[in-house]
C-alpha cells in the first residue's frame, strides 16, 4: 500500500512539474535522519593556497539560526574530519575561489558526510575560529 501511495504522489508531482515548468523531471534525495550540521571554515588566497581552519558542529539551532557551536565536533573521528577538510580544500581549489568561506555538511552517525552549500563570506562566528586557531580571518 505504501508503494502505491508513493507512485501516485510521484505521478502527481511529475504532472505538476510538467504543467508548471514544461519539464516533468524529478529526482529523489535520500532521507538523512539524525544528521548533524558541521561546517569547515576556509581561507583561500590568489596563489592557490587553501586552508581548512575551524570545524565546528552547529547542530543546535533555533529557527535555522545557530545557538551553540562546538569545536572540534564531539564524536567525529579524526579520519572523518580530515576527509571533510580535504573535500573542502579540493572544492575551493576546483572553483578557483579566493577569500574566506564556510563549507557546510550534514554528517551521519555512520561516518558519512554530505555537502550542503558554501557560504562565500566571513561568518558572524568567525571570532570563534580565530580563537581556536590563532588565525586572523579578517586580516
Secondary structure, DSSP 8 states (H G I E B T S, - for coil): -HHHHHHHHHHHHHHHHHHHHS----------TT-EEEEEEEEE-TTS-EEE----EEEEEETTEEEEEESS-TT--HHHHHHHHHHHHHHHHHHT--EEEEEEEEE-TTS-EEEEEEE-S--TTHHHHHHHH---S--
